[in-house]
Amino acid sequence: MSEVIKVGMADLKVATPPDTIRTSGLGSCVGVVIYDELTNVSGMAHVMLPDSSQSKQATLNIAKYADSAIKELIKQLLGQGGRAFSLKAKIAGGAQMFTFQSGSDVMRIGPRNVEAVKLALKQSKIPILAEDVGGKSGRTIEFDPLTKMLHIRTVNQGTAVI
C-alpha cells in the first residue's frame, strides 16, 4: 500500500518506493527533489527563502532556506542509503507571484530562490536533470521515487511531467 508523504512549507522529508512525496503551495517557493538513481531513496524540500544567514530567529528552521535545506536533505538521504555520487535533482517553483514597480532585488523572492537552490546543488555537485521554474503561477508537485517522474500541476495551466 503506497502512501503520499506530504511536505509542508519550510519542510523536508524523505521517501522510498512505493510511496510518493508531494508539496503544494509553491509560489515563490522552490520544491527541490533530490534522489539516488539506483537505490530510489528520494527527498523533497519546500524552500521559502534563499539564505539562512539572513535569519533573525533564535532557532533556525533549516528547511526554510535553500542553503541549509539542501545540506540537510543530502544528509538525510545519505543516512537512508543514498550515495553522494549517484544523487540527481529536479526543481520546480520560484514564480514571481507579484509585480513590483520598485525593481528592488528584495522583492524578487522567486528568482532569488531558484538561483540559491541552483547554487547549493552545484556546490554539492548534484546535477539538475529537469526544472520547471519561474512564471507567475503557483504549483503543486509530486515525485515518484520509482519512476523518477516529477508531476507538476500549475494553476490555470494543467499538468506537466519532468
Sequence and secondary structure as in RCSB ss.txt:
>XXXX:A:sequence
MSEVIKVGMADLKVATPPDTIRTSGLGSCVGVVIYDELTNVSGMAHVMLPDSSQSKQATLNIAKYADSAIKELIK
QLLGQGGRAFSLKAKIAGGAQMFTFQSGSDVMRIGPRNVEAVKLALKQSKIPILAEDVGGKSGRTIEFDPLTKML
HIRTVNQGTAVI
>XXXX:A:secstr
   EEE  TT EEEE TT EEEEEEESSSEEEEEEETTT  EEEEEE BS GGG   SS  GGGBHHHHHHHHHH
HHHHTT  GGGEEEEEEE    S  SS  GGG HHHHHHHHHHHHHHHTT  EEEEEE SSS EEEEEETTTTEE
EEEETTTEEEE 
